[in-house]
């Protein structure tokens, strides 16, 4: 009987190991990317992307085996002033259409601490794809007190160079470097991946 039980556990072990990464969906109601830039040395300008979608494959036992994919329309940008939004969408900057998307797909994760990692990935913006590195912190992992299911929280920062993506107008007076701060939550997917 003991031999049969041991054999069953050994047979099941590879299945459990293979199932380690778990599918999470970004909670669009708690997903923000805030960007900031220097304006002529007089002030700091801010904008935001919010409400975006994405998928995370999260491996708690081996975080380096995790991955993330995010996408959102360029025109979902929030600037707080309609004239500035229109200028950013014009040919001076993005020349954006309703179909133009920003996408990020991770290509590697380097774990740097108990709850920190450097996530490398391909960022496509304004038709240009460049490698970026997100300095990321897992702020919390556990059961959501109101939703009653597994939840994750992350923050991340990085710096982009506008001219790398052909949106470098008015640099260096308006800073070519743009600082990004990311904060998001993700919920355990009900039935594996829910978006293609």
Secondary structure as GFF3:
##gff-version 3
##sequence-region A 1 196
A	DSSP	alpha_helix	2	18	.	.	.	ID=ss1
A	DSSP	beta_strand	22	39	.	.	.	ID=ss2
A	DSSP	beta_strand	43	50	.	.	.	ID=ss3
A	DSSP	beta_strand	53	58	.	.	.	ID=ss4
A	DSSP	three_ten_helix	63	65	.	.	.	ID=ss5
A	DSSP	beta_strand	67	73	.	.	.	ID=ss6
A	DSSP	three_ten_helix	74	76	.	.	.	ID=ss7
A	DSSP	alpha_helix	82	89	.	.	.	ID=ss8
A	DSSP	beta_strand	101	111	.	.	.	ID=ss9
A	DSSP	beta_strand	116	125	.	.	.	ID=ss10
A	DSSP	beta_strand	128	143	.	.	.	ID=ss11
A	DSSP	beta_strand	150	161	.	.	.	ID=ss12
A	DSSP	three_ten_helix	162	165	.	.	.	ID=ss13
A	DSSP	beta_strand	177	188	.	.	.	ID=ss14
###
